[in-house]
Amino acid sequence: MVEPRRPGVSAALTAHAKFLAEFISNPGRMGAVAASSPGLAKSIANQIDFSKVNSLVEYGPGTGVITKELLARIRPGTKFFAIERSPDLAKICRERLPHLKLYEESAEIVDQLVRREGIESLDVVVSGLPWVSFPDALQDRILEATVRALKPGGKFVMFGYRVGLYTPAGRRFHAKLPKYFDQMGRSSSVWLNIPPALVFSGVRKAKTETASARTTSATSI
C-alpha cells in the first residue's frame, strides 16, 4: 500500500516544480534552479537589526522562503511589501503568505511603489534578484531606483551564488556596488543552499552618482 503524500510535502514539491519550470522558460530572469534554503533566509535576516526597521522591501521573493523569515522578525507596524515579476511565483507566494502585500512589477519602479505606499524612504531593501543574469543597463536602473527609495544610511542586503564571483559578469556587477553603497561586506558561505550562496550587505551612500549622470558627464567631455 502506498502511503498518501502529506499536503505540506505535496505543496512543497509543486512549488519546487514550478520554480524549476520558471527557470527553464526564463533562465535569465530566474538565475537559479531551486528556491532559497531556510539557512540562506536566516543568514540574510541576521544582517538586519529589526529593532530599528520601520520600512522594508524585498525584491524577488520567489516562493516566499526568505519572505517568511523576514515576516517572522519584523516588528508590528513595520511597513513591508515585496516585488515579484513572475506571475507564477507571485501566485505561489500569495498562496503561502496570503497577508503579504505583493506587487507584480519590476524593481525598477521601487521608488514609485514606495511613494504609493506612503513611505517617505526605506530602512532596508532585501534582494533575491539574479543580478548577474541581468544586462548592465537593467542592473543600473534597479540600483538607481533602490538608492532613490532608500534613506541615506539605509541598508541593502542581497545574496549571490559563489560561482557568480568568478565570472566576468559577476565581477562587473560587484564592482558597481561601492558606487552606491558604503561598508560593503559579505557573509561566510551558505553551503546548504543550491547552489551555495553568500550574503552581501552595505549602506546607502549619502550622495551617489547615477549611471545616467556618468553617461551625460562623459558625453559632455
C-alpha positions as CSV (number, residue, x, y, z in Angstrom):
1,M,0.0,0.0,0.0
2,V,1.3,3.4,-1.0
3,E,1.3,5.9,1.8
4,P,-0.7,9.1,0.9
5,R,1.5,12.1,0.3
6,R,1.1,14.7,3.1
7,P,-0.4,18.0,2.0
8,G,2.6,20.1,3.1
9,V,5.0,17.8,1.1
10,S,2.8,17.9,-1.9
11,A,2.6,21.7,-1.9
12,A,6.4,22.0,-1.5
13,L,7.0,19.7,-4.4
14,T,4.6,21.7,-6.5
15,A,6.3,24.9,-5.6
16,H,9.8,23.4,-6.5
17,A,8.4,22.1,-9.8
18,K,7.0,25.5,-10.7
19,F,10.3,27.2,-9.7
20,L,12.2,24.8,-12.0
21,A,9.8,25.3,-14.8
22,E,10.2,29.1,-14.5
23,F,13.9,28.7,-14.6
24,I,13.7,26.6,-17.8
25,S,11.4,29.1,-19.5
26,N,13.2,32.3,-18.2
27,P,16.8,31.4,-17.1
28,G,18.0,35.0,-17.4
29,R,15.2,36.2,-15.1
30,M,15.5,33.4,-12.5
31,G,19.2,32.7,-12.2
32,A,18.7,29.6,-10.0
33,V,17.2,26.1,-10.4
34,A,15.9,25.9,-6.8
35,A,14.3,28.1,-4.2
36,S,16.4,29.6,-1.4
37,S,17.1,27.4,1.6
38,P,15.9,28.3,5.1
39,G,19.6,28.5,6.1
40,L,20.1,31.3,3.5
41,A,17.0,33.0,4.7
42,K,18.3,33.1,8.2
43,S,21.7,34.3,7.1
44,I,20.0,37.2,5.2
45,A,17.8,38.2,8.2
46,N,20.8,38.1,10.5
47,Q,22.3,41.1,8.6
48,I,19.4,43.3,9.8
49,D,18.7,45.0,13.1
50,F,15.0,44.7,13.1
51,S,14.6,46.8,16.2
52,K,15.5,49.8,14.0
53,V,13.5,48.9,10.9
54,N,10.2,50.7,10.2
55,S,10.1,50.0,6.4
56,L,11.4,47.2,4.3
57,V,11.0,45.9,0.7
58,E,12.0,42.6,-0.7
59,Y,12.9,42.1,-4.4
60,G,12.2,38.7,-6.0
61,P,10.6,36.8,-3.1
62,G,10.1,33.8,-5.4
63,T,8.2,31.1,-3.4
64,G,8.5,33.1,-0.2
65,V,11.2,31.3,1.8
66,I,13.1,34.5,2.7
67,T,9.9,36.5,2.9
68,K,8.6,34.1,5.6
69,E,11.8,34.6,7.7
70,L,11.5,38.4,7.3
71,L,7.9,38.4,8.3
72,A,8.7,36.4,11.4
73,R,11.2,39.0,12.6
74,I,9.8,42.4,11.7
75,R,8.1,44.4,14.5
76,P,4.3,45.0,14.5
77,G,3.6,48.1,12.4
78,T,6.6,47.8,10.1
79,K,5.7,48.7,6.5
80,F,6.7,45.8,4.3
81,F,6.0,44.8,0.7
82,A,7.6,42.6,-1.9
83,I,8.1,42.9,-5.7
84,E,7.9,39.8,-7.8
85,R,7.9,39.9,-11.6
86,S,6.9,36.3,-12.3
87,P,3.1,35.8,-12.2
88,D,3.6,32.0,-11.4
89,L,5.9,32.7,-8.5
90,A,3.8,35.6,-7.3
91,K,0.8,33.1,-7.2
92,I,2.8,30.6,-5.1
93,C,4.0,33.4,-2.7
94,R,0.4,34.7,-2.2
95,E,-0.9,31.2,-1.5
96,R,1.8,30.6,1.1
97,L,1.7,34.1,2.6
98,P,-1.8,35.4,2.0
99,H,-1.4,38.5,4.1
100,L,1.7,39.7,2.2
101,K,1.4,42.8,0.1
102,L,3.0,41.8,-3.2
103,Y,3.4,43.9,-6.4
104,E,3.8,42.1,-9.7
105,E,6.1,44.8,-11.0
106,S,9.8,45.4,-11.8
107,A,12.1,46.6,-9.1
108,E,13.0,49.4,-11.5
109,I,10.0,51.3,-10.1
110,V,10.5,50.6,-6.4
111,D,10.7,54.3,-5.6
112,Q,7.3,54.8,-7.2
113,L,5.8,51.9,-5.2
114,V,7.3,53.3,-2.0
115,R,5.5,56.6,-2.6
116,R,2.3,54.8,-3.4
117,E,2.6,53.1,0.0
118,G,3.0,56.4,1.7
119,I,6.6,55.6,2.8
120,E,9.0,58.5,2.9
121,S,12.1,56.4,2.5
122,L,13.1,52.8,3.2
123,D,15.2,51.5,6.0
124,V,16.1,48.2,4.3
125,V,16.0,46.6,0.9
126,V,16.5,42.8,0.6
127,S,17.2,41.5,-2.8
128,G,16.8,38.0,-4.2
129,L,17.3,39.1,-7.8
130,P,19.7,37.3,-10.2
131,W,21.7,40.4,-10.8
132,V,24.5,38.7,-12.7
133,S,22.0,37.5,-15.3
134,F,20.7,41.0,-16.0
135,P,22.0,43.3,-18.7
136,D,24.2,46.1,-17.3
137,A,21.6,48.8,-18.1
138,L,18.9,46.9,-16.1
139,Q,21.3,46.5,-13.2
140,D,21.9,50.2,-13.2
141,R,18.2,51.1,-13.4
142,I,17.3,48.9,-10.4
143,L,20.3,50.1,-8.4
144,E,19.5,53.7,-9.1
145,A,15.8,53.2,-8.1
146,T,17.0,51.4,-5.0
147,V,19.1,54.4,-4.0
148,R,16.2,56.8,-4.6
149,A,14.0,54.6,-2.4
150,L,16.5,54.1,0.5
151,K,17.2,56.7,3.1
152,P,20.8,57.8,3.4
153,G,22.4,55.1,5.6
154,G,19.6,52.6,4.7
155,K,20.7,49.0,4.4
156,F,20.9,47.0,1.2
157,V,21.1,43.2,1.6
158,M,21.4,40.7,-1.2
159,F,22.5,37.2,-1.9
160,G,24.5,35.8,-4.7
161,Y,25.9,32.4,-5.7
162,R,29.6,31.7,-5.1
163,V,30.1,30.7,-8.7
164,G,29.0,34.1,-9.8
165,L,32.0,35.7,-8.1
166,Y,34.3,34.0,-10.6
167,T,32.6,35.1,-13.8
168,P,33.3,38.3,-15.8
169,A,29.6,39.3,-15.4
170,G,29.8,38.7,-11.6
171,R,32.9,40.7,-11.2
172,R,31.5,43.6,-13.2
173,F,28.3,43.7,-11.1
174,H,30.1,43.6,-7.8
175,A,32.5,46.4,-8.9
176,K,29.4,48.6,-9.3
177,L,28.2,48.2,-5.7
178,P,30.7,50.5,-4.0
179,K,29.5,53.4,-6.2
180,Y,26.1,53.1,-4.5
181,F,26.8,51.6,-1.1
182,D,29.4,52.1,1.7
183,Q,30.6,49.4,4.1
184,M,30.1,46.6,1.6
185,G,30.7,43.2,3.3
186,R,29.8,39.6,2.8
187,S,28.9,36.6,4.9
188,S,30.6,33.2,5.1
189,S,29.3,30.7,2.6
190,V,25.9,29.2,3.0
191,W,26.8,25.7,1.8
192,L,23.3,24.2,2.4
193,N,21.8,26.1,-0.5
194,I,21.5,25.1,-4.1
195,P,23.9,26.5,-5.4
196,P,26.0,27.5,-2.4
197,A,25.5,31.2,-1.7
198,L,26.9,34.3,0.0
199,V,25.1,37.3,1.6
200,F,26.3,40.8,0.8
201,S,25.3,44.0,2.5
202,G,26.1,47.7,2.5
203,V,24.6,51.0,3.4
204,R,23.3,53.7,1.0
205,K,25.8,56.5,0.4
206,A,24.8,60.0,1.4
207,K,25.4,61.1,-2.2
208,T,25.6,58.9,-5.2
209,E,26.4,59.4,-8.9
210,T,23.9,57.6,-11.1
211,A,24.9,55.8,-14.3
212,S,22.8,58.2,-16.3
213,A,24.7,61.2,-14.8
214,R,28.0,59.5,-15.5
215,T,27.0,58.9,-19.1
216,T,25.9,62.6,-19.5
217,S,29.2,63.8,-18.0
218,A,31.2,61.5,-20.3
219,T,29.3,62.7,-23.3
220,S,29.9,66.4,-22.5
221,I,33.7,66.0,-22.2
